[in-house]
Amino acid sequence: ELFPQDHPAPGYMQVSPLVYTGAATTKKSPSYLNPNKKTIFASMGSTGDWQNISFLNNRFFEKYNVVASGDENRILHAPHIFHRPFVNIDELFPYTDLVICHGGNGTLYQALLYQIPLLCRSSHCEQEWNISALEKNHLCKSLDDVSDPGLYISITEEWVNKKGAQIFKTFGEKVRGSIFRLPDLTKQVADR
């Protein structure tokens, strides 16, 4: 869907994305989240620059639960930021309305699995390619060319309300289906 192959070589098999899924230890919202606020999850993976999303320090974002995972230097330092060194995605993402990230495959597919819209700020060309494919499918908005604080606010306001839209439901089901088909695809590859 995201990276279609034109005229693949004979015997070519496209394998679904590899998406880590763990087990939620609870079905409750994490206790640090205010249930009356929408939740934004921020992660810049191992390659992203947290400075690129420091706009989340703006007091405007006090109206959200902002969970930052992996921001060891506390670039996001406002009182409304919840810092976590590690987050169990399967516990947090059911309660997450927007993911802001670097555009890495793992984070993107996990967000899509949970039908969550994305805002992305890339660090290198592979991430730019991922973001471009998602933008073409209306699943993501690139922040790469954004510098105006007011624009960050308006983009966030628009995208935090997209969770539950049909496009996200459709892609979420496709990602979920690919996870269940992976053992069969792996067997087919091994049998060849």
PyMOL commands that set and color helices and strands:
alter all, ss='L'
color gray80, all
select helices_A, chain A and resi 50-57+59-63+89-95+105-113+125-136+149-159+166-191
alter helices_A, ss='H'
color red, helices_A
select strands_A, chain A and resi 39-43+65-69+81-84+98-101+118-120+140-142
alter strands_A, ss='S'
color yellow, strands_A
deselect
rebuild
show_as cartoon
